[in-house]
Amino acid sequence: MIHFYKRIIKTIMRSYDAFWALPRQSIFCVLGGFILCLSFASDFSYSNLNTYITSYMRTTSYEENGEQVLYNPSLTYADFVFITTTKTLLQGASMPFLGALARKMGVRISIFLGSMVYSGGFLLTALSVQYYYPLVVCTMSLHGLGFSLVYATAIGAAQKWFPPRMKGFVGSLVLSGYGFGSLIWIPVQTAYVNPNNVKATIDVNCEYIGTEQQDSCDKYFTDPAVIGHVPSMFLILGGVFAVMGLLATLLISAPPTNYTECAFEMVDGKKEIKKILEVKEVELMKETKEIKEDGSDTMSTDRFSLTPFQVLKTSSFYITWLGFFNITLTSGILQNYSKTFGFTFINDDHYYAKIGIISNIFNGLCRIFWGLLYDRLGFRGCYLMLGVIVTCVTGVLPFIPYLAHESLEAKVVYGICMSLLYTAFPGIYAIIAAAINDAFGHDHYQANFGLLFTQSLAYSAVILIFTKIPVVYSFLGYSGMFICAAVVGVVGCVAVAFLPKHLDSEKYRTKFS
């Protein structure tokens, strides 16, 4: 065990030295990707936004025949799923096509357009939130389209500046912004909307009032001083996201066409970087060795890349897809309902802001950790570790409400569970980015990455069944959803165990050449 940790520390130090020895543009590209992911991390604050958006829109009204008529009289927290699923559906359906389009448009144009679509959606929500809920679904779901243009583009651009052995580390640095984002956005939202920690109140129309109200009734904010800040909150967030998107556009760039590989060596204790800048038709100085099925050795000067149609003919894609779906289902339920679930036994808005800070510190740091670990263990090893953690902790969540409500024990256990979950499941985004590159090559990276995100269509279907079919929702509740997610987690871990230890697109050369 000690030897294992020494190897991890050695890998970190080696990656750190090599990282800072690179050209300045590569460092800017990673920084720009980090800032971009930092701004797009608002979806990790969706559970927080759910309480504010839903509470506010339950009170919006218009005048008709001298009377005030509510725009959304029966809106509940469960309806927030339409925002997340629409966003996810748009993201999953558009990513393969927008990923290919982004490759043709170029890095900076894609980053700029995606950022403006995203920030524009938040600015429009400041208006739509004052009216009918379907309008908010439309404006907030623009996040998914913006994401499709920038996510794989930013990661891929950063990784191209670095040698293959650092792809996991570099991708995790960019993606750590996604984790640290909610470290900012949840506290900012809470401090602006509810600075005095006003308590939410039980829904007066809840059918369980007087019997099981503490366990079964949702609580909403009704104080005008609190919910009145919701529209302007979206103006502030949209403006900040726009500025961050512009800054990222300036920082992110693709390497020159003759920039092929950077090799790093440690000579006499000093960093030595060898930049191999080759023109076309010049072979790479470092060739890779592949073993064919007949046992003969051949030399390949470039890694084989699969087209999206070829990817769909591989078993590795479907196993990886299932594993990704498993983690996405758990994270999706958490992003939608972790706070509203917690409200049933802990009614303290500022407590959730503090938990958001703590858990998202782990969220950001874990992405770097999992990225480094990927370079050592590969996709299968990393996935099984994080998958087991996510599955076990998710299975524990339904039992927390049995602790005394508002008690220190309940707060501590809930906080530990959130911290563990946010230490594990965000790691899937760090390792999946590198896995797609290794498994299927880099030539069609954005489009192939988009294919994997089609799992969001399945996730959306499942979450809609859980929440919008009354019989299913009343039977499952929050606890039932977590138990179902844990069961799916077991299936995902078993499936990924059948993948090879290290994914390599070269093994498909003889099949598809």
N, C-alpha and C positions, 0 to 999 in steps of 0.2 A: 504493500500500500504506500509506504514512504517513497519507494522507487517510482511509483506511478505519479505521485505529486511532484517529484523532482523533474520528471519528464515534462509534465504540464508547465511548470515554471520555466524550464529551459526553452520550451516551444514559445511561450509568451515573450521571453526576452529576445529570442532570435527573431521573431516576427516584428517586435518593436524596433530593433536595430535596423532590420531590412526595410521596414516601412519608412523610416525617416531618411534613409539613404536614397530614396527615389526622387525623380524629377518633381519640381514644385507643383506642376499641373496635376499630378496624381494625388497629391495631398489635398489640393483644392477640390478635386473631384469627390473625394471621400467626404470632405467637410460639407460640400454642397449637398451630397446625398443624405448626410446626417440631418441637415437643416430641413430638407424636403420631407424626410420621414417624420421629423419632429412635428411639422405642421399637419401632416396627414394622420397623425395619431389621435385625432379627435374621436375616432370610433372606439377607442379604449375608454372614453368618457361617456359613451352612450347610456350606460346604466344611470349615470348622474343626470344627463340631459333628459332621460325619460321622466324623471320625477318633476322636472321643471316644465318641460313642454306639455306633458299631460295635465299637470295641475293648472297651468295657465289656460290651456285651450278648453278646459271644462267650464271656464268662466266667461269666455268671449261671447258676445251677443250682438244682435242688431234690433232695431225698433220696427215693429209691425203692428199697425192699428193701435198705436199708443202703448204697446206692451213690448217688453224686452224678450226676445226669443234667442235661445242659445244656439250657437252654430254647431256645437258638438256635445249634446246633452248626455250621451251615454258613453263617452270616451273613457277608457280605462288604461291601466299600465300594459295590459296584455296587447292592446292595439299598437303599441310601439313596434311590435314585430313587423308591421307593414313597412316601416321605414327601413329597418335593417335588412329584411328579406328583399325588398325592392332594390336597395343599394347593392346587395350581394348578387341578386339575379342579373342586374345590369353589368356588374363587374365580371361575373363568370361568363355571361353570354358574349360580352364585348371584348374581353381580353385577348382571345386568340386573333381576332381581326384588328383591333387597335394596336396590339403588340406588333403585328406585321406592318401596319401603317406607320407606327413609330420608327421602325427600322428604316423605312423609306424616307421619312421626313427628316430624320436626323435627331440627335440627342437633344439639342437646345430647343428646337421648335416643339418637340414632344413635351419636354419639361414645362415650357412656358404655357402651352395650351392646356395641359392637364392641371396645372396650378390655378389657372384662371377659371377653369370650369369648377374646380373644387371651391375656391374662395367665393366665386359668384353664387354658388348654391347656398352658402351660409348667409351672404348678404341678402339674397332673395327670401330666405327663411325669416328674416326680421319682419318682412311684410306678410308672407303667407301664414305665419303662426297666429296672426290676428283674425284669421278667417277659418275656412273649412280644413279639416285635417288632411284630406287627400292632397291639398296643395302643398302641405308640409312634406308629405311623402315624396312628391315630385321634386321639390327643391333640395331636400336633404339627400335624396338618392343620387344626385349629381356627383356626390362623392365617389360613387362606384365608377363612373366614366372617367373622372380625373385620375383615379387610382390606376385604371387600366393603361393609361398613357405614360405614367411616370414610374411606377413601381419597378417593373423588370428593367426598364430603360436605365434608371439611376443605378441599380445594382450591377447590371451588365457593364455599364460604362466604367464604373469604378474597378471592377474585376479585371477588365482588359488592360489596365495600367500595371498589373501585378503578375508575377509568375504563377503557374497553376497551383503550386503547393500552398499558396496564400489565399486562394479564392474563398475558403471558408472564413478565414479571419477578416478579410476585407469586406465580404458581404455582411458579416456580423457587426462590423463597425458602422456601416451605413444603416443597418436595420436597428441598431441600438437606439437611434433617434426615435424610432417607432415606439420603443418601450419607455423612453424617458419623456415622451410627449405628454402622457397623462399625468406625469409628475408635475407638469405645469398646468394643463388644461382643467383638471378636476378642481384643484384649489382655487384657480382663477374664477371659474364658474361659480363655485360656492361662495367665495369672498364677495363677488359682485352681486349675486342674486340674493343671498341669505347671510349677510354679514353678522347679524345678531343671533344666529342659530335658532330661528323660530321653529317650533315643533310642527310637524305635520299632524293633521287631524283625521280621525276615522271617517270613511265615506258614510254619509248619512243614509244612503240608499242601500247599504250592505245588508244582505238578507240574514247575516249571522249576528247582527247587533243584539246584545243581551244574552247570547249563549256562548258562541265560540269566537267572539269578535277579535280578541287579541291574536289568535292564530290564523283566522280566515279572512279578515277584512283588510283591504288595502288602506293606506293612509295617504292623504293628499295635502299639499300646501294650499291654504285658502287666504292667508294674510295678503291684502292688496299691496303692501309695501314689499313683499317678497316677489310675488308673481308679476308685478308691474315692471320688473327689471328684465324680464325674459326677452322681449323684442330687441332692446338695445344691446343685450348680451351678444346676439347674433351679428349685429353691426360691428361690434368690437372684434369678435373672433374672425369674421370675414375679412376685415381690413388687415389684421395681423397676418392671417394666412396668405393674403395677396402679397404683402411685403416679403415674407419669407420665401414665397415662390419665385419672386423676381430675383432675390439674392441667390437662390439655388441655381436659377437659370444662368447667371453670370459665372458661377463657380464650376458647374459641371461641364465637362467636355469629353469627347472621345479622343483616344490617342491617335497620333498620325498613322497613316496607312503603312508606313515602313517601320513602325514601332512593333516589334514582334515578341520580344521576350526579355525579361530582366533576370539575370542570375546573381545570386548573392553568395559570398564566401566570407568567412572570417579568417583573416591572415594576420598572424602575429598580434592577435588581439585587436586589430583595427578593422573597421568596416571597409570592404572593397565592393563596389558595385560595377558590374560589367553590363553595359547597355548594348544589346545586340540590335543594331539598326540596319536591317537588310533591305535591299531593293527586291523587286519581284524576280522570280525564278532562281533565287539563291536559297539553298537548302538551309534548314535550321542546323545550328552547330551541335545541338543536343538532340539526337534521334531517340525515338521511343521504340521499344521492342515489343512485338506482339507474337503470341503463340497461336497458330492456326489449329483447327480441329485435328488435322492429320499429324500434329506434333512437330512440323517443320517450323523453323525460325525465319521470320521475315522482318525487314526493317521498314518502319513507317515514318515519314517526315512530318506528318500532321495528323491530328486526331480526327477520327471519322465523326461526322455529324449527321443526325437523322432529321428528315423532314417531318412535319407534323403527321402526315399520313403514315409514315413508317413507324413513328412513335406509337400510334394507335394499334400497331400489330405486335407490340411487345408486352410480355406479362409484367415486366417491371413497372410499366406505367400504371397498370390497374392496381397493383399492390400498393404502390406509392400513393395513388389516388385515394384508396381506401384508408390508408394510414392518415393522410392529410384530412380526410373527412371526419375521422374520429376526433382529432384534436379540434377541428373547426367547430364541431357540434358543441363541445364543452365550452370553448371560448365564446361561442355565439350566445349560449344561454347565460353565461356570466356577464357578458357585455350588455345584454338586455335586462337581466333581472337580478343580478347580485345585490344591488342596493334595495330594490323593492322587496326582495326576499328578506333581506336583513331588517327592513322596516317592520316586519311582522313581530320581531322580538327585541329590536334595538332602535328606538326612535330618537336619533341624534344625528342631525345633518353634518355637523362639524366632525363628528367621529368618523363618518365615511370619507370626508375630505382627508383626514389624517391617514386612514387606511389606504386611500388612493395614493398618497405620497409614498408611504412605506412600500406598498406592493409594487408600485411602478418604478421604484429604485431597483428592486429585484428584476422587474420587467426589462429595464434597460441593460443592466449588468449581465443578466443571464444570456442575452443574445450574443454578447461578445464571448462569454464562456462557452456556449454551445457551438459557436463558430470555430473557436480554437479546438474544441473537442472533436468536431467533425474532421478536421485535418488529421487527427490521430486515430479516431475510431471508425470514421465513415458514417453513412446514413443509418444503417441497421443498428449499430451499437448505440448511437445517440438517441435514436427514436425509441428503442426499447427502454432506455433509462427514463426519458421524459414521459413516455406513454404510461409506464407503471405508476409514476408519481401522480400524474393527472387522473388516472383511473381510480387509484386508491383514495385520494383526497376528495374527489367528486362524490365518491360513495359515502364519505363521512358527512358531507354537508347536511343531508336531511335530518341528522340526529342533533344538530346544534340547537334547534328550537326547544328541545326537551330540557335544556338548561334554564335556570331562572331568568325571566325576561329582565332586560336592562342590567343584568348582573355583570360583575367584572369577569367572571368565568366565561360567560357567553361572548363578551367583547374580545377576550384574549383568544379563545378558540376560533372565532370567526376571523380575527386578524391573522392568526397563524395559517389557517386554511387558505385565505386569499394570498398571503405571501408565498406559500408553497406553490399554489397554482400559477401565480404570475412569475415564479422562478422557472417553471417547467414549460407550460404550453406555448409561450411566445418563442421558445427556442425552435419550434417547428419552422418558423419563417426564416430563421438563420440557416438551418440545415437543408431546407427544401430548395432554397435558391442554389446552393452549391451542388446539391444532388442532381438537379435537372441538368446543370452544366456538365457534370461528370457522366451522367447516365446517357445523355443524348447529344452531347456536343454543343458548341457555342454558335454555330452558323445560324440556327433558327431558334435561338434561346428565348426571345420574347414570345414568339408564337407557341413554342412548346410549354413555356411557363404558363401561358394562358390556358392551354389545354388542361393542365392540372387544376386550374381554378374553376373548371366546370363542376368540380365537386360541390361548389357553392349552390348549384341548382338543387342538388340532392339535400343539402343542408336546409335550404329555404323551404323545400317541400315538407321535411320532417318538422321543422320548427312551426310551420303554419298548422300542421296537423295537431301538434302539441297544444297550441294556444288558441286556435280559432274554430275548432270543432268543440262545441260546448260540452258534449258528453266526455270527450277525451280530456279537456282542460280541467273540468270539475273532478274527474277521477284522479288525474295525475297531480295537479297542483305543482308548486315549486319542487317539492321533494321528489315527486314522481319523475319530473324532467331530469333531475340530477341522477337518479337511479338508472334511467334509460341511457343517459350519456355514459355512465360508468360501464354498463353492459356493452355498449358499442365500443368503448375503449378496450375491453378485453379482446373483442374480435379484431380490432385494428392491430394490437400488439402481436396476436397470433399470426396474422397475415404477413406483417413485416418481417417476422422471424424467418420467413422462407426466402428473403432476398439475399443475394451474395453480400459478403462483408464489405466489399468496396465496389461501387458502381463504376462502369467503364464503357463508354460508347464504342470503343475499339472492338468489343466482342461481337458487334453487329456488322462489322465491315464485310465479312464473307457472306452474310445473309442478304444484305441489301446492295452490295456493290454490283 
